[in-house]
Amino acid sequence: MASNKRKPLFAGNWKMNHVPREAAAVAGAVLAGIGDRDDVQAVLAPTFVSIPAVVEVLRGSPVSVAGQNCHWESSGAFTGEVTAEMLKAAGCSHVILGHSERRQFFGETDETVKWRFAAAHRAGLSPIVCVGETLAEREARRTLDVIERQLLFALSAANREQALRTVIAYEPVWAIGTGKVATPGQAQEAHAFLRKLLANRFDEAVAAQVRILYGGSVKPDNIAELMAQPDIDGALIGGASLKPESFLGIVQNGRRA
């Protein structure tokens, strides 16, 4: 079911970093490094306040912009929240949903990820849905149970067309920001399992087209062996995306032969 025809996607999640001026400079450097190459897709996810500056730098380019989260309602009394429609109007094409930090620190649940997923599609955004297990869950051999629950709940109301516009990111929580990386075999096992779930939930064609990214301490020197796995289609990159040279190194070393 794996296919090298899926264009690799590298998404930089800047988290709570880079004021607009810094964000614009990094985006400009990434754009200069990417150039007009069409063998990969790059997405940058700045903070909400830096989105306009990054969109302006990347306007008309092949590098896309993502929000780091969105609310499930289109408007309302939700202080501090941002709607999917606002992200779309600001120039975003993607939005990250269900990141483990949102689950850990801000009470995100499988149910709210599902609601946000629907909102993203309603606004015309492509969601990057994050799934992944904690260290305790891995040690209890519950990895596949956890990511199955997270994925199928998020996509439980999705139709085929929405599935095709979705990106999945497998991020083992124990590898995020820790310097630890899942072995290529561990990552491939999870990715292959997620692709099988997509085939069962939708069909083989959907499963063959949806891109599944790996996230968790990805760096220029470990991306090649991850990308050599047949079901790994790119990466959701945290700390290493904050500097253009390391992000571009990942893109360069992660390209498929």
N, C-alpha and C positions, 0 to 999 in steps of 0.2 A: 504493500500500500504506500510505502514511502516513495517520494518522487523528488528528484533534483530539479524538476521544472518549477517548483515553488521558489519565487524570488526571495532571497534572504532579506530579513528585516532586522534592523538594529535600532532600538529605541533607547534614547538617553533620558532617564528619569532623574531630573536635577533636584528633586525633593525640595527642602527649604533652603535653597542656596541661590545665589546670583541676583543682585538687584538689577533693574532693567539695563543699566549701562553695561554691566558685566555680561549679562545674558546676551545682549546684542553682539558684543565682541566675540564671545564664544561661538554663537550661531554663525557669525560671519566667517570665522576661521574654519568651522566645520564645512560650511558651504564651499569655501575655497578648496578644501581638501577633497570633497566629494566630486566637485566639478560637474561634468555632464554625464558621468557614468550611469548606466542604466541597468547594471547587473545586480545592484542591491537597492534597497529602500531604506532611507534614514528618517527617523522621527525624533524630534526633541520635545521634551515635556518640561517647560519652565514653570515657575510659580505663577499664580494667577496674575499678579501685578506685572510680571515680565512678559506675559504673552503678547501684548501689542508690539513691544519693541522687537521681539523675535520674529513675529509675523511680518513686520515691516522689512526686516533684513532678508527674510527668506521668500518674500513675495515673488511668485512666478518661477520659483526654483523647484527642483525635484525633492527638496528636503521638506518634510511635513512637520506640523506642530500639533502637540497633544496637550490636553488638560490632565491634571493629576487626579481628578475626581470630578464628579458632578452630582447634583441632587436629583431625586426622582420626580419632583414636581416641576412644572414649568414656570411657576411663580408662587409667591406666598410669603408668609411671615416666618422665614427660616434664617435668622440672623447669621451671617458669616458663610452662608452657602452660595453656590454658583450653579446655575442651571445649564443643562446641555445646550439649550438654545443660545444662551449667552456665549458659550465656548464656540459654537458654530459661527455666530455673528462676529466674534473676535478674530476668526480666521483659522480655528482648529479643524482638523479632519479626524482626529482620534481622541480618545480619553481612556486613561488607565482606571480600572475598576477593581476593587477587592484586594488591593495591595495588603500584604501582611501587616504593615505598619498601621494602615487604616483599621484593620481588624483588631490589632493588639492595643492600640492607644485610643481609638475613637469609636469603639463599639460597633464596627461594621460586622454585619452578619450575612449568612448565605441569602437570607430573605431580602435584605436591603441591597445587596449586590444584584439580585434579580430585578428589583425595581429600577435601579440605576441603569442596568443593561437595557431595559425597555425604553427608558428615557433617552438614552444615547441614540438608539436606533430611530426613535421618533424624531429626533433632531437632525438625523442624517450623519451622525458621527459613527466611526468604527471603534467599538470598544476593544480594549486590550484587557482581557479578563485574567486576573492572577489567581493561581491556585498553588497550594503547597502545604507541606506538613511541618510540624515542629520537630525538634530533636526527640522529645519524648514519644511522639507519635511514630517516628521512624524506628526508634529503638523497640517500640512495642509491635513493630511490623504492621503498622496500620496505614502506611503511606498510600497504597492504592485505594483503600477504603475512603480516606480523607479526600483525596483529589477527585475521586468519583463523585462523592457527595457534593463537593464544591462546584464542580463543572456542571453536573446535571441539574442542580438547583438553579444555577445562574441561567442556564439555557432552557429551563423547563417550559417556558412559554414561547420560545423562539421558533420562527418558521425557517424554512430552508434558505431563503434569500438572506435573512438576518445572519444565519450561521456562516454563510459564505463571506459576509462583510466583517466577521469577527476574527480577532487574533487571540490566541491563548498564550499565556505565559506561565510556565512551571517554575516556581521559585521556592525551593526548600527553605523554610524559614531559618533553619540552623546555618544556612550558607550566606544569608544576606548581611553584608557588612562585617562578617567575621573573618574573612580571609580563607574560610573553608569552602571548597567547591565539591559538588557531587562528582563522583568519578564519571567518565563518559558512559560507562555501563549503567550506572545508577540513573543518570539523566535519560539515557536512551530507553531504559525500561519504563520510566514514567511517561515519556513522550509517546512511545508506541502504545501504551495503555490508553492514554488520552485520545489518540487517534482512533483506536478501536471503539472507544465510547462514542465518538462522533459518528462512526460508521453505523453503530447500532441505533443511535438516536435519530440519525438522518439517513444517510446512505454512503456507499463507498466513494462516490464522486465528491461529496462534501468533505469527507475525511481526507481525501487525497489533495484537496485544494487549500484547506485551512492551514495557516501557518502557526506553528507552536514554537515559542521562544523559550530559551533557558535563561534564568536569572539567578544570581547569587555569587558575588565576588568574581564576576567575569572581568578578565584582563587581556591585554594583547597577547600575553604568552600562554594563555590556556584556551583561547577561543578556537584555535585550529582543530584541536583534538575533539572538542565538543561538536564543532560543525561537521566533522568527519562522520558523525552518526547519522543514519538515514532519516530519522524523524525529527532532528533538531534543525530549525529553519531560521535561526537568528538568536538575538539576545535582548533582554531587557536589562539595561546597564545602569547601575546606580553611581557609586563614587567615581568609577573610571570614566564616566561621561562628563564630569565637571570640567575636565581639561581637554581641549580639542585634540591634542596630540595622542592622548590615550584612547579617546573615542575613535579617532581615525585609524589608530593602530589596530583596534578591534575590527573595524570595518574591513581594513586591508587584509589582515590575517584570517578573517573569517569568511572571506569570499570563497565560493565553491569553485573548484577546478573545472 
